[in-house]
Amino acid sequence: MDVRRWHGLAEVPLDWGRSVVAIGVFDGVHRGHQAILHTAAAHARRLKARVVAVVFEPHPDVVVHGLPHPAVLTPAERKAALLAEHGADAVCVLPFTRELSRLPAEEFVRRVLVDKLNAAVVAVGEDFRFGSDAAGDISTLRNLGEKYCFTVESIRLLGPASGTGADRISSTRIRRYIAEGDVETAGAELGRPHRVEGVIVHGAARGRELLGFPTANLDCPPETAVPADGVYAGRLLLTEPRDGAESCWPAAISVGTNPTFEGNTRTVEGYALDRDDLDLYGEPMAMEFLYRIRPQERFDNIEELIETMGRDVRRARELMAGEG
């Protein structure tokens, strides 16, 4: 799905017209974020306007508090595609700088929402804060909306269909689930399987030459939210599919340092079930994590490792059989 992408306010067209604006970091574009976007899209249909998702990058915590960048759930291209899928007509990436963080609340509203985006409705999560020292809240935004002629929708970030019993969905919670290897709960709150993207590179070649399970080794950016070490059932998929060619395969995926071989480099490797004929080197790919099979283990010998890998593959085949 095509979506306009603007890096900074200077790229917003002068003739864009009235907007319904959804604001947030939107990492993960989880069920709570989707509720914001769906609300914005409903208002846009009513007003015959278009939805603009305003996204902050880098994460505000990096600039305001000097913290390391949180593990990334959705890289920029994927985030834009998901925002479009859930109703955004355009994505405006606002570089989150010291200067932006120090803007008074009203100045932020005037510069971003009024002068550039001509907001008719602003949709945000119920905990949205903005302006210098995060002094602005929903009440502040509503008061400014009365002054500048826009209305405000504040949405509680619930995921009623997630089945997790969560009272509030957040990217922070989802990162924790992924770090613990609980990809099923993470997927339920995301509304889809968690995926990791990168490029397939050459590895140690043990899978094909020694173990009998040729794997694709994914080289992903260092800030990627990679699940805990272990073995998973999921999918391999090309992020740039080729016309008429296969682009998705059920898979057993291993994350870890290969302790049986005294490894010390963490890798993400996927074996496309029952396929030894795929040449994926250099391809941009994603790995989707649906189920955790077991944690990482160290084996005393290769035979024991191969036997366990065989069980892992059978279990992955069973789990993915019902996934289509």
C-alpha positions as CSV (number, residue, x, y, z in Angstrom):
1,M,0.0,0.0,0.0
2,D,1.4,3.4,-1.0
3,V,1.9,6.0,1.6
4,R,3.4,9.5,1.4
5,R,6.5,9.9,3.5
6,W,7.8,13.2,4.7
7,H,11.0,13.7,6.7
8,G,10.4,16.8,8.6
9,L,7.8,19.5,8.3
10,A,9.5,21.2,5.4
11,E,8.4,18.3,3.1
12,V,4.7,18.7,3.9
13,P,3.0,20.0,0.7
14,L,1.6,23.5,1.0
15,D,-1.7,22.4,-0.6
16,W,-2.1,19.3,1.6
17,G,-5.4,20.5,3.0
18,R,-7.1,19.5,6.3
19,S,-5.7,16.5,8.2
20,V,-6.7,14.1,10.9
21,V,-3.4,13.7,12.8
22,A,-2.3,10.7,14.8
23,I,0.8,11.3,16.9
24,G,3.2,8.9,18.6
25,V,6.4,6.9,18.3
26,F,4.4,4.0,16.9
27,D,7.1,1.4,17.4
28,G,5.5,-1.9,16.7
29,V,2.2,-0.4,15.4
30,H,0.5,-2.7,18.0
31,R,-3.2,-3.1,18.7
32,G,-3.2,0.1,20.8
33,H,-1.6,2.1,18.0
34,Q,-4.0,0.5,15.6
35,A,-7.0,1.8,17.7
36,I,-5.6,5.3,17.4
37,L,-5.2,5.0,13.6
38,H,-8.7,3.4,13.1
39,T,-10.2,6.3,15.1
40,A,-8.3,8.8,13.0
41,A,-9.4,7.1,9.8
42,A,-13.1,7.1,10.8
43,H,-12.9,10.9,11.4
44,A,-11.1,11.4,8.1
45,R,-13.9,9.6,6.2
46,R,-16.5,11.7,7.9
47,L,-14.6,15.0,7.2
48,K,-13.4,13.9,3.7
49,A,-9.9,14.6,5.0
50,R,-6.6,12.5,5.0
51,V,-4.8,10.9,7.9
52,V,-1.3,11.9,8.8
53,A,0.7,9.8,11.2
54,V,3.3,12.0,13.0
55,V,6.2,9.8,14.1
56,F,9.1,10.8,16.4
57,E,12.6,9.5,15.6
58,P,14.8,8.7,17.4
59,H,12.8,7.7,20.5
60,P,12.3,10.7,22.7
61,D,13.9,8.9,25.7
62,V,17.2,9.0,23.8
63,V,17.2,12.7,23.5
64,V,15.4,13.7,26.7
65,H,16.9,11.2,29.2
66,G,20.1,10.1,27.4
67,L,19.0,6.5,27.5
68,P,20.1,3.9,24.9
69,H,17.7,3.5,22.0
70,P,15.0,0.9,22.9
71,A,15.1,-2.3,20.9
72,V,13.3,-1.6,17.6
73,L,10.1,-3.6,16.9
74,T,9.5,-2.2,13.5
75,P,12.2,-0.6,11.2
76,A,11.2,2.6,9.4
77,E,10.0,1.0,6.1
78,R,8.0,-1.6,7.9
79,K,6.5,1.0,10.3
80,A,5.4,3.1,7.4
81,A,3.7,0.2,5.6
82,L,1.9,-0.8,8.8
83,L,0.7,2.7,9.4
84,A,-0.7,2.8,5.9
85,E,-2.3,-0.6,6.4
86,H,-4.2,0.8,9.3
87,G,-5.4,4.0,7.8
88,A,-2.5,6.5,7.3
89,D,-2.4,8.4,4.0
90,A,0.9,10.0,4.9
91,V,3.7,9.5,7.5
92,C,5.6,12.6,8.7
93,V,8.8,11.7,10.5
94,L,9.7,14.4,13.0
95,P,13.4,14.3,14.0
96,F,13.2,14.4,17.7
97,T,15.9,16.9,18.6
98,R,16.8,18.9,21.8
99,E,15.2,21.9,20.1
100,L,11.9,20.1,19.5
101,S,11.9,18.7,23.0
102,R,12.2,22.2,24.5
103,L,9.3,23.8,22.5
104,P,6.5,25.0,24.8
105,A,3.3,23.0,24.4
106,E,1.5,25.7,22.5
107,E,4.4,26.4,20.2
108,F,4.5,22.7,19.3
109,V,0.8,22.7,18.5
110,R,1.0,25.9,16.5
111,R,4.1,24.9,14.5
112,V,3.3,21.2,13.8
113,L,-0.5,20.7,14.0
114,V,-1.8,24.1,12.9
115,D,0.6,25.8,10.6
116,K,1.9,22.7,8.7
117,L,-0.7,19.9,9.0
118,N,-3.9,22.0,9.3
119,A,-5.3,19.6,11.8
120,A,-9.1,19.1,12.1
121,V,-8.8,16.2,14.6
122,V,-5.8,15.0,16.6
123,A,-5.9,11.4,17.8
124,V,-3.4,10.3,20.5
125,G,-3.0,7.7,23.3
126,E,-4.4,8.6,26.7
127,D,-1.0,9.1,28.2
128,F,0.3,11.5,25.5
129,R,2.6,14.2,26.8
130,F,4.2,16.9,24.7
131,G,6.0,20.2,25.0
132,S,9.0,21.3,27.1
133,D,9.4,19.0,30.1
134,A,6.5,17.0,28.9
135,A,4.3,19.6,30.5
136,G,1.4,19.3,28.0
137,D,-1.2,16.5,28.5
138,I,-4.6,15.7,27.0
139,S,-6.3,18.5,28.9
140,T,-3.7,20.9,27.6
141,L,-4.2,19.6,24.0
142,R,-8.0,20.0,24.3
143,N,-7.7,23.5,25.5
144,L,-5.3,24.4,22.6
145,G,-7.7,22.6,20.2
146,E,-10.5,25.0,21.3
147,K,-8.2,27.9,20.5
148,Y,-6.9,26.6,17.2
149,C,-10.1,24.9,16.0
150,F,-9.3,21.2,16.2
151,T,-10.9,18.5,18.3
152,V,-9.0,15.8,20.3
153,E,-9.6,12.1,20.5
154,S,-7.7,10.4,23.3
155,I,-7.6,6.6,23.0
156,R,-6.9,4.1,25.7
157,L,-4.3,1.7,24.4
158,L,-6.3,-1.5,25.0
159,G,-6.1,-4.7,23.0
160,P,-9.5,-6.3,23.7
161,A,-8.9,-9.0,21.0
162,S,-5.5,-9.9,22.2
163,G,-6.6,-12.6,24.6
164,T,-3.7,-11.7,26.9
165,G,-5.7,-10.1,29.7
166,A,-3.6,-7.0,29.4
167,D,-5.2,-3.9,30.7
168,R,-2.9,-1.7,28.5
169,I,-0.7,-2.5,25.6
170,S,2.6,-0.8,25.2
171,S,5.7,-1.1,23.1
172,T,7.7,-1.5,26.3
173,R,5.7,-4.5,27.4
174,I,6.0,-6.1,24.0
175,R,9.8,-5.6,24.0
176,R,10.0,-7.4,27.3
177,Y,7.9,-10.3,26.1
178,I,10.2,-10.6,23.1
179,A,13.4,-10.4,25.2
180,E,12.0,-13.2,27.3
181,G,11.2,-15.4,24.3
182,D,7.4,-15.1,24.7
183,V,6.7,-14.5,21.1
184,E,3.1,-15.7,21.3
185,T,2.1,-13.0,23.8
186,A,4.0,-10.4,21.9
187,G,2.3,-11.5,18.7
188,A,-1.1,-11.3,20.4
189,E,-0.5,-7.7,21.5
190,L,1.0,-6.7,18.2
191,G,-1.9,-8.2,16.3
192,R,0.5,-10.2,14.1
193,P,3.7,-12.2,14.5
194,H,6.8,-10.3,15.6
195,R,9.3,-10.2,12.7
196,V,13.0,-9.4,12.4
197,E,14.4,-8.0,9.1
198,G,17.8,-8.0,7.5
199,V,19.9,-9.5,4.7
200,I,20.9,-13.1,4.3
201,V,24.7,-13.6,4.7
202,H,27.1,-16.5,4.7
203,G,27.5,-18.2,8.0
204,A,29.7,-21.1,9.2
205,A,28.0,-23.4,6.7
206,R,27.6,-26.1,9.5
207,G,23.9,-26.4,8.8
208,R,24.3,-27.6,5.3
209,E,27.6,-29.4,5.5
210,L,27.6,-31.0,9.0
211,L,24.1,-31.0,10.4
212,G,21.8,-31.7,7.5
213,F,19.7,-28.6,8.0
214,P,20.8,-25.7,5.7
215,T,20.0,-22.4,7.3
216,A,19.7,-18.8,6.2
217,N,21.7,-16.5,8.4
218,L,20.0,-13.1,8.9
219,D,22.3,-10.0,9.4
220,C,20.0,-7.5,11.1
221,P,20.6,-4.0,12.5
222,P,22.1,-3.9,16.0
223,E,19.1,-2.3,17.7
224,T,16.6,-4.9,16.4
225,A,14.3,-6.5,19.0
226,V,15.6,-10.1,18.6
227,P,13.8,-12.8,20.7
228,A,15.6,-14.6,23.5
229,D,18.1,-17.3,22.6
230,G,16.3,-20.5,21.7
231,V,14.5,-22.3,18.9
232,Y,11.2,-21.1,17.4
233,A,8.7,-22.0,14.8
234,G,7.9,-19.3,12.3
235,R,8.3,-18.2,8.7
236,L,11.0,-17.0,6.3
237,L,9.8,-14.4,3.8
238,L,11.3,-12.2,1.2
239,T,10.7,-8.5,1.9
240,E,11.1,-7.7,-1.8
241,P,9.2,-10.6,-3.4
242,R,10.0,-11.6,-7.0
243,D,7.2,-11.8,-9.5
244,G,5.9,-15.4,-9.8
245,A,8.4,-16.8,-7.4
246,E,8.0,-18.3,-3.9
247,S,8.4,-15.7,-1.2
248,C,7.4,-17.3,2.1
249,W,8.3,-20.6,3.8
250,P,7.5,-22.2,7.1
251,A,10.6,-22.5,9.2
252,A,12.5,-23.5,12.3
253,I,14.4,-20.5,13.6
254,S,17.4,-20.6,15.9
255,V,18.6,-17.6,17.9
256,G,21.8,-17.8,19.9
257,T,25.6,-18.2,20.0
258,N,25.9,-21.9,19.0
259,P,27.3,-23.0,22.4
260,T,27.9,-26.6,21.2
261,F,30.6,-25.1,18.9
262,E,31.9,-22.7,21.5
263,G,30.4,-19.7,19.6
264,N,30.4,-16.2,21.0
265,T,28.6,-14.3,18.2
266,R,24.8,-14.2,18.5
267,T,23.1,-15.2,15.2
268,V,19.6,-15.5,13.8
269,E,19.3,-18.6,11.5
270,G,16.2,-20.0,9.8
271,Y,15.8,-23.4,8.2
272,A,13.0,-23.5,5.6
273,L,11.2,-26.7,6.5
274,D,12.0,-29.6,4.1
275,R,13.9,-27.3,1.6
276,D,17.5,-27.7,0.7
277,D,17.3,-26.0,-2.7
278,L,17.0,-22.3,-1.8
279,D,19.7,-19.8,-2.6
280,L,18.9,-16.7,-0.6
281,Y,22.3,-15.1,-0.1
282,G,22.1,-11.4,-0.4
283,E,18.3,-11.3,-0.3
284,P,16.5,-8.8,2.0
285,M,14.4,-11.1,4.2
286,A,12.3,-11.2,7.3
287,M,11.9,-14.0,9.9
288,E,8.5,-14.2,11.7
289,F,8.4,-15.8,15.2
290,L,5.1,-17.5,16.0
291,Y,6.0,-20.1,18.7
292,R,8.9,-20.9,21.0
293,I,10.0,-24.5,20.9
294,R,12.8,-24.6,23.5
295,P,15.6,-22.4,25.0
296,Q,19.1,-22.6,23.7
297,E,21.1,-25.6,24.9
298,R,24.7,-26.8,24.8
299,F,25.2,-30.4,23.7
300,D,28.1,-32.8,24.5
301,N,28.4,-34.0,21.0
302,I,27.2,-33.4,17.4
303,E,25.0,-36.5,17.3
304,E,22.9,-35.3,20.2
305,L,22.6,-31.9,18.6
306,I,21.4,-33.4,15.3
307,E,18.9,-35.6,17.1
308,T,17.5,-32.6,18.9
309,M,17.4,-30.5,15.8
310,G,15.4,-33.3,14.1
311,R,12.8,-33.1,17.0
312,D,12.8,-29.3,16.7
313,V,12.0,-29.5,13.0
314,R,9.2,-32.0,13.5
315,R,7.7,-29.8,16.2
316,A,8.0,-26.7,14.0
317,R,6.3,-28.6,11.2
318,E,3.4,-29.6,13.5
319,L,3.0,-26.0,14.8
320,M,3.1,-24.4,11.4
321,A,0.7,-26.9,9.8
322,G,-2.3,-25.0,11.0
323,E,-0.9,-21.6,10.1
324,G,-1.5,-21.8,6.3
